[in-house]
Amino acid sequence: MINQVFGPYSGSAMRVAQCESGLNPNATNPQPVGNSHAEGVFQILYPSTWSTTPYAGSSPYNAWANINAAHSIFVRDGYSWREWQCQP
């Protein structure tokens, strides 16, 4: 799914997702950031960052939604991984 969504950026995206969650769509970081927790394949902060994506109506544990939300964040940030702790 990551290859399909990220296309030419899929190598970097795979490295980020592997580092963030081990590619586990059910991963949750118990350490809060404000009132949010990092969740899913790309460990997107829920609800804060998640709610700013087109996938806010979906579960962050839905792998397809999480990968697409990560792509929308990546594109919105100018094709940057700046919002992730793990870097490619």
GUNU-244489 format. One record per residue (C-alpha): residue in one letter; chain; x, y, z. Coordinates in nm, 3 decimals, padded with zeros to 5 digits, always signed. Layout:
REM residues N
<r residuo="A" cadena="A" x="X" y="Y" z="Z"/>
...
***
This chain:
REM residues 88
<r residuo="M" cadena="A" x="+00.000" y="+00.000" z="+00.000"/>
<r residuo="I" cadena="A" x="+00.286" y="+00.239" z="+00.079"/>
<r residuo="N" cadena="A" x="+00.437" y="+00.182" z="-00.266"/>
<r residuo="Q" cadena="A" x="+00.100" y="+00.244" z="-00.429"/>
<r residuo="V" cadena="A" x="+00.032" y="+00.570" z="-00.241"/>
<r residuo="F" cadena="A" x="+00.380" y="+00.722" z="-00.225"/>
<r residuo="G" cadena="A" x="+00.502" y="+00.620" z="-00.571"/>
<r residuo="P" cadena="A" x="+00.850" y="+00.765" z="-00.630"/>
<r residuo="Y" cadena="A" x="+00.877" y="+00.851" z="-00.259"/>
<r residuo="S" cadena="A" x="+00.792" y="+00.500" z="-00.144"/>
<r residuo="G" cadena="A" x="+01.150" y="+00.408" z="-00.047"/>
<r residuo="S" cadena="A" x="+01.168" y="+00.696" z="+00.199"/>
<r residuo="A" cadena="A" x="+00.812" y="+00.633" z="+00.314"/>
<r residuo="M" cadena="A" x="+00.888" y="+00.265" z="+00.385"/>
<r residuo="R" cadena="A" x="+01.191" y="+00.362" z="+00.595"/>
<r residuo="V" cadena="A" x="+00.988" y="+00.614" z="+00.795"/>
<r residuo="A" cadena="A" x="+00.697" y="+00.373" z="+00.853"/>
<r residuo="Q" cadena="A" x="+00.932" y="+00.086" z="+00.945"/>
<r residuo="C" cadena="A" x="+01.105" y="+00.306" z="+01.201"/>
<r residuo="E" cadena="A" x="+00.785" y="+00.464" z="+01.337"/>
<r residuo="S" cadena="A" x="+00.568" y="+00.152" z="+01.380"/>
<r residuo="G" cadena="A" x="+00.750" y="-00.151" z="+01.245"/>
<r residuo="L" cadena="A" x="+00.478" y="-00.135" z="+00.975"/>
<r residuo="N" cadena="A" x="+00.220" y="-00.227" z="+01.240"/>
<r residuo="P" cadena="A" x="-00.117" y="-00.063" z="+01.166"/>
<r residuo="N" cadena="A" x="-00.220" y="-00.118" z="+01.531"/>
<r residuo="A" cadena="A" x="+00.085" y="+00.052" z="+01.683"/>
<r residuo="T" cadena="A" x="+00.022" y="+00.312" z="+01.952"/>
<r residuo="N" cadena="A" x="+00.277" y="+00.523" z="+02.132"/>
<r residuo="P" cadena="A" x="+00.165" y="+00.543" z="+02.496"/>
<r residuo="Q" cadena="A" x="+00.362" y="+00.866" z="+02.546"/>
<r residuo="P" cadena="A" x="+00.123" y="+01.158" z="+02.491"/>
<r residuo="V" cadena="A" x="+00.209" y="+01.469" z="+02.295"/>
<r residuo="G" cadena="A" x="-00.027" y="+01.724" z="+02.441"/>
<r residuo="N" cadena="A" x="-00.365" y="+01.551" z="+02.433"/>
<r residuo="S" cadena="A" x="-00.272" y="+01.325" z="+02.142"/>
<r residuo="H" cadena="A" x="-00.102" y="+00.990" z="+02.088"/>
<r residuo="A" cadena="A" x="+00.087" y="+00.866" z="+01.782"/>
<r residuo="E" cadena="A" x="-00.114" y="+00.590" z="+01.615"/>
<r residuo="G" cadena="A" x="-00.101" y="+00.357" z="+01.317"/>
<r residuo="V" cadena="A" x="+00.151" y="+00.276" z="+01.046"/>
<r residuo="F" cadena="A" x="+00.292" y="+00.629" z="+01.028"/>
<r residuo="Q" cadena="A" x="+00.231" y="+00.712" z="+01.396"/>
<r residuo="I" cadena="A" x="+00.020" y="+01.017" z="+01.318"/>
<r residuo="L" cadena="A" x="-00.084" y="+01.219" z="+01.622"/>
<r residuo="Y" cadena="A" x="-00.447" y="+01.147" z="+01.703"/>
<r residuo="P" cadena="A" x="-00.661" y="+01.348" z="+01.723"/>
<r residuo="S" cadena="A" x="-00.454" y="+01.665" z="+01.665"/>
<r residuo="T" cadena="A" x="-00.272" y="+01.604" z="+01.334"/>
<r residuo="W" cadena="A" x="-00.511" y="+01.331" z="+01.219"/>
<r residuo="S" cadena="A" x="-00.803" y="+01.573" z="+01.227"/>
<r residuo="T" cadena="A" x="-00.627" y="+01.801" z="+00.975"/>
<r residuo="T" cadena="A" x="-00.619" y="+01.530" z="+00.706"/>
<r residuo="P" cadena="A" x="-00.881" y="+01.425" z="+00.453"/>
<r residuo="Y" cadena="A" x="-00.901" y="+01.093" z="+00.644"/>
<r residuo="A" cadena="A" x="-01.017" y="+01.242" z="+00.976"/>
<r residuo="G" cadena="A" x="-01.344" y="+01.047" z="+00.950"/>
<r residuo="S" cadena="A" x="-01.157" y="+00.714" z="+00.939"/>
<r residuo="S" cadena="A" x="-00.974" y="+00.526" z="+01.211"/>
<r residuo="P" cadena="A" x="-00.601" y="+00.599" z="+01.235"/>
<r residuo="Y" cadena="A" x="-00.563" y="+00.219" z="+01.275"/>
<r residuo="N" cadena="A" x="-00.701" y="+00.165" z="+00.925"/>
<r residuo="A" cadena="A" x="-00.377" y="+00.105" z="+00.734"/>
<r residuo="W" cadena="A" x="-00.507" y="+00.244" z="+00.404"/>
<r residuo="A" cadena="A" x="-00.639" y="+00.562" z="+00.570"/>
<r residuo="N" cadena="A" x="-00.321" y="+00.608" z="+00.775"/>
<r residuo="I" cadena="A" x="-00.093" y="+00.571" z="+00.474"/>
<r residuo="N" cadena="A" x="-00.303" y="+00.813" z="+00.270"/>
<r residuo="A" cadena="A" x="-00.320" y="+01.060" z="+00.558"/>
<r residuo="A" cadena="A" x="+00.059" y="+01.041" z="+00.591"/>
<r residuo="H" cadena="A" x="+00.091" y="+01.112" z="+00.221"/>
<r residuo="S" cadena="A" x="-00.137" y="+01.414" z="+00.249"/>
<r residuo="I" cadena="A" x="+00.073" y="+01.547" z="+00.539"/>
<r residuo="F" cadena="A" x="+00.394" y="+01.478" z="+00.344"/>
<r residuo="V" cadena="A" x="+00.264" y="+01.667" z="+00.039"/>
<r residuo="R" cadena="A" x="+00.115" y="+01.950" z="+00.248"/>
<r residuo="D" cadena="A" x="+00.457" y="+01.996" z="+00.413"/>
<r residuo="G" cadena="A" x="+00.626" y="+02.039" z="+00.074"/>
<r residuo="Y" cadena="A" x="+00.731" y="+01.673" z="+00.036"/>
<r residuo="S" cadena="A" x="+00.901" y="+01.685" z="+00.373"/>
<r residuo="W" cadena="A" x="+00.924" y="+01.434" z="+00.657"/>
<r residuo="R" cadena="A" x="+00.955" y="+01.714" z="+00.915"/>
<r residuo="E" cadena="A" x="+00.653" y="+01.601" z="+01.118"/>
<r residuo="W" cadena="A" x="+00.800" y="+01.258" z="+01.187"/>
<r residuo="Q" cadena="A" x="+01.055" y="+01.164" z="+01.450"/>
<r residuo="C" cadena="A" x="+01.202" y="+00.901" z="+01.218"/>
<r residuo="Q" cadena="A" x="+01.371" y="+01.031" z="+00.909"/>
<r residuo="P" cadena="A" x="+01.448" y="+00.839" z="+00.589"/>
***
